[in-house]
Amino acid sequence: MRSFTRRTARKFALAGAATATGLLLTACGSDDGANGMDHSGPSASAATASTAAPSGPSATPSGPSASGAPASGDFNDADVMFAQMMIPHHEQALEMAGLAAGRAEDPEVRKLVAAIERAQDPEIQKMKAWLKGWGRPESAGHGSGGHGMAGMMSEQDMKDLAALKGRAFDRKFAELMIAHHDGAVAMAKDEQKNGRNATAKALADDVVRTQSAEVAALKKILDRL
């Protein structure tokens, strides 16, 4: 009887020890889990922030500006030259379009003037924002106001255009704008070939597509005037 009692007591002691060990392991597991959750939160957020934040040479040096968003990603001299030359080129196209008010007579000319104004002013603002983000000046000194670049009109060309009205204005405007657009398309094709920045190259694609279509429309206008 005494031997049975000792065996029974020993079993209870072993069972108690096993239970205590299990509880201790469970408590440790709970502590580790809690600590894991405490550390995983901030570290996951930090990893996400690190992934989202731009870094390295391809990062844009500055954030969006009021005039547009910088062109993110790497860029080269061809991208810079494209923006620096296309800004004054677009500005002159807008100047030419501005002369149409009170002078243009043909409805199709007026329609193209509106399209030019609608497209090119926002593009100017985009390119200015790119150059600011890249830390480059808006002008690299390509002549006075861009004169001398492909398709740019001389001061005399602009004076001659301003002196005309009606049908004569429409013909002269179409002739000059065809040459102007051809110059812009040539610069855009150079950017397509030699540029590196994806945003700048996308704008070059737009210039080639839209201005080539406008050249075709202007040629049709000339044919019937």
Summary of the structure (lengths in Angstrom):
residues: 225
radius of gyration: 35.0
end to end distance: 127.6
largest distance: 130.0
contacts: 664
relative contact order: 0.13
helix: 75%
strand: 1%
